[in-house]
Amino acid sequence: MAALLALPASMPLCAFSQPPGQHPLRAGHGAAKFVLGDQIEAQGEQQVTVSGAAEVRTPTLVIKGDRLHYDAATDQADAYGNVRIINKGNTFSGPEAHLKVKANEGYMLSPHYHFNAGGSGSAQRIDVLDPERTVITHGTYTGFMQSRRYAIYAQHRHQLKNGLGAYFNYNRVSDHTYPEDLTAGNIFMHGTQLLYQQEAGLTYNQGPWSALARVQRWQTLPPSAAPYGREPELNVKYERYDEYGFDFGAQANYSRFRIATADLTEDSGLVFERAVRFLGTEYIQTLEPRLYYVYTPYREQNFMPLFDTAEADFGLAEIYTENTFVGNDRVADASRLTAGITTRFTDPVTGDERGRIGGLIMASIAAA
């Protein structure tokens, strides 16, 4: 919280009694400070008292109250009755406040506060220790959001009988600004977390057999792009080692990938893979069957102008797309099923693709 008061510790004062109006106070080479009120009194050169709609103004600070007293010798400012302090857009109000101005120390009783950046609250007492530290006693804070901000981080693993286990990992926040506003730690050093994983699954390990069945989803905060979730994934593996001098095994994986997008296209994949040796070199060979169906009903679009839209050329990149037009001026109607199969040969160490073979069949299901 910013310091509540920032008047100079010493002001040249003159003895006076003044009717309603304003009186400028000049503090050496600093900017002029003004006191306003129905009655202004000064005692010697050290103390000033303002009564009746009392107000003190600086370039960044306004202090209001029924009565204000400032003692330059002790740098003590005391305000009583309907006290209101406005500092850089932050507002504090209460029955009284007592502050050492230059040291930025003091307290305010029964304050209500409203912050320029958003949020408000009240407390039994506020103690300003210095410009960087403020202690709020029995305080409340209410943001501008309608019902509450939260973060959930939950993990659990449980080992069942006969090699069977279960786990879940659930992470979620209430809104997309939560990480910046309320996350503990230095976001400049570690970055802002934008992906929150939600996963639950069963595991099995018994002898040469192992298996994993899980469902995985993500909460994605802007500007990060949403990753694919697995709804569900099933992985089964069988491995034997040093059987008559041989190691052998097999693995099968089924995953239904799903992503939340603005269109109605849903894409699922099924991938098989195995280790092979070809011409003395080890590879991972995949077998990837794929079915792709797109349906877009016909709508008359001739009333819209054409700017940069044209029909796309036929090629591998356009086989699995929902729109055969390039550009945003037209959407193609279609009712088309594409069946394809691809096998890839990748380096098991680097993951580089060394070769690919594919084939496909396209068929129109019905006239659009």
N, C-alpha and C positions, 0 to 999 in steps of 0.2 A: 504494500500500500504506500502511495506517495506520502511524503511528509505533509502534515496538515497546515503548517504555517511557516512562512519564510520571510519575516520582517527583519531588518537589521537590528543588531544588538544595541546600538546607540543612536539616538536622534537628538539634535539640538532643539530643545523645547523652550518656549517662553511662557510666562504666566499670563493667562488670558481667560476670559469668559466670553463666549460667543453665542449669538442667537442662532436659530436654525440656519443651516447652510453647510458649506464645506470649508475645510482648512487644509492647505497643502503642508506636508512635512517633508523637508529635504534632508537627506542623510548623506552628507559629504558629497562624493562624486557619483552616488547611486541615483537611480531613477526616483522621481518624486512619488511619495506615498500620500494618499488622501484619507482623511477621516471625515465622516459625515454624521450628523445627528441633530436632534433638537437642542441639545445643550452640550457644549464642549468646554472642559476645564483643564488647565495645566497647573501643576504645582512645581515651581522651580524649573529646572531644565531636564528633569529626569522622568517625570510622571505626567500622564495624560489620562483623563477620564471622559468618556463619551456616553451620554444618556439619551434615551428616547430615539427609537429607530436608529440605533448606533450602527456604524458601518466603517470598516477599514478596507481600503483597496490598494492592491499592488498590481503590477502587470500580469501576474498569473494567479492571484489569490484574492478572494473576497471573504471577509469575516463580518457576519451580521449578528446582532443581539439586542436585547433591551438595554444592556449596559455593558460597556467595555472599559477595561483598565489596563494600561501598559506601564511597566516600570523599567526604564532603560538600564538602571543600575544592576538589576538582577536578571534582565532580559526575560521578565515574566509577563505573559499576557493572560488576563483572566476575562472570560466572557460569561454573562449570566442572562438567563431568560430568553427562550426561543432562539438559541444559538444555532447559527447556520454557517458552515464553512464550505466554500466552493474552491477546489484546487484542481486545475487542469481538467475540468469537466466532471470530477468526482465530487459528490455532495455528501456532507455529514451534518446531521442535525441532532440536537439534544438540549437538555435544560442548562448545562454549563460545560465549560471547557477550560483547562488550565495548561498553559504551554510555555516552555522555554524556547523562544523563537529561533535564535541562531543555532542552537544545539539540536533543534528538531526533536525535542523531548516533551512529553506531557501526557495528559489523559483527557478523556471525555466521558461523561457519565450518561448512561441510558441512550446511546446513540442509535440513530437510524442512518443507514448509508445506501448510496446508489452509485454504482461504478459506471464510468463512461463506456467501458468495453462491454458492459452488459452484466446484469445481476444486481440484486439488492438484498438487504437484510437488516437485522437489528441485533443488539447485544446489551449485556449488563454494563460493560465498560470496555473502552479501547485504550490501550497504553501504547504510545509511540516511543520506541526505544531509540531509533535512529532512522535515517531516510530509507533503509533497507529492511527494517524489522518492525513489525507491529504485532502486538498480542491482543487477541480478541477473547474476552471472557464471556462464556455462555452466549455465544453468537449463533446467528442463523445466516444462511445464504440461499437465495432463490434465483435461479437463472431464468432466461426468457422462454425456455422450452416448456411445453405443456406436460406432464407427468413424468419420469425420472431418468438420469443417466447411469449407465452401469457397464461393467466389464465382467465377463464370466470366463474363468480359466479353470478347467476341471480335467483331471487325468486319473485313470484307474486301470490297474492290471490285476487280473485274478487267475490263479492257476487252479484249474479243475482237475478231475481225476483222469487217469489213463491218457496222459499227454495232451489233454484238451485245455485250452486257455481262452480267456475273453478279455477284451480291453475296450476303452473308449477314450477319446481325446476331444474335448469340446471347448472351443474358443469363440467368443462373440462379444461385440460391443454394441452400445445402444444407437450410435449415430456416427456419421462419417467424420465429424470433427473431434470425437473423443480422444484419439491418440495425440493430437496436438495440444488439447486443452488439459487433459487429466493424466496422461501416462507418466509414470515415474521414470526418472533417468534423463539423460541428455540426448534429445532427439537429433542434435547436430552431430554427435559422435556416432550414434548407432542407427540413425535414420528413423523414419516413421513407419510403423507396421501397417500395411495395407491389406494383407491377406490373413484371414483367420480360419483355421482348419477345424472341421467338424467330422469326426471319423469314429466308427465303431466296427468291431470285427471279432471273429473267432479264429483261433490258431490251433493247429494240430501237429504234434511231433511225436512219432512213435516208430522206432527202427529206421528203415530206409524211407519211410513216408513222411512227408510234411505237406501241410495245406494251409491256405489263408483264404478266408471269406470276409469281405469287408464292404462297407458303404462309406464313401468319402464325398464331402461337399465343402464348399468354401464360401465365406462371406468376403466380398470384395469391396473395398472402399476406393472411391475415385482419387486420382486418375488412373489407377491400376486396371489392367485388362483382366477380365474374369478367366481363370483357368478351367479346364475340363474337370468335372467330378467323375467319380466311378460309382455307378449306381446299377448294379453292384460290380464287384470284381471277385473272381474265383481263380485261385492259383493252386495247382497240385503238382508236386514234385516227387520223383522216385530216384534215389541215388544209392548205388552200391560201390564200394571201394575194395580194391585188392581181392577180387574174386578170381582165383586162378591166374593172378597176375594182371587182371584187367579192371579198369574202372568204367562203369557205365551208368547211364541214367536217362530219364525222360522227364519232360516238363510240359504241362499244358496250362494255358492261361485264357480265361474269358473275361472281357471287360466291356461293360456298356458305358461308353463315355457320353456325358451329357453336359451341356453348357447353357446358361440362361442368356438368350439373345432376344432381339426385338422381332425377328421373323419367326415363321412357323416350321422351319426346317429342323429335323432331328436326325442326327447322324450317329450311328452305332458302328463299332468295329469289332472284328474277331481276328486275332493274330495267333498263328502257330509258329514256333521256332524250334530249331534243332542245330546242334553242332555238327559240321561236316568238314572233311578234308578234301581239297581239290588241288591236284598237281603239287602236293607237298605243303600246301598252305592251309591253315585253319580258318574257317569262316563260320559265322552264324547265318543260317538260312532261314528265312521267314516265308510263311505261306499266308497270304492275306486275302481272303474272299470278301467281297463287298456287294451289297445291294443298295441301290440309291433310287428313291422314288420322289418325284416332285410333281405337285399338282398346284396349278395356278389358274383360277377361272378366268374366262374371257371378260374383259371390260373395254368398252369403246374409249379410245384415247386420242382420236384424231382432233378433238377440240383443243388439245394442248400443243404448243409449238415444239418443233425439233431444233435443238441447239447443237448438241455434240454427241448424239446417240446414233449408233450404227449397229448392224447385226454382226456378232462376233464370228470370226473364222472358226471352222471346226478343227479341233485338236485335243490333245490330252488334257490341257489345262481347262477346257470348257466342258469336259465330259460330266463332271460331277458339280455343275453349277446350276442354280435354280433359274437364272435369267440368261437368255441367249443374246441379250442386247448389251452393248458396251455403252455406258452413260446412264444418266438418271432421268431421261425424258420419257422412256417407255419401259413397261414391264411385260415380258412375253408370257402368253398363256401356254400352258403345257400340261400334259398328263403322260409322264414318261417314266419308264423303269429301266435302270441300267444295272446290269450284272457284270461284275469284273473280278479278276483274280490277278494278284501280283506276287512274285517271289523276289526277294532281295538277298544279296550276299554282302554281309558287312564284316568289317574287321572286328574281332572280339575284344581287342584291346582299346583301339581308338574310337570305334563306332563309325568309322568312315564307310560309306556305301561304295562297294567295288563293282557291283553289277545289279541289273534289274531286268526282269522279264515280266510282261503283262499282257493280258488279253481281256476283251469285253464283248458284251452283247447289249445292244440298245433296242428297246421296243416301245412303241406307242400303245398305251393301254386302251385309250378311248379318244375319240375326237374331242378336241377342246371346244 
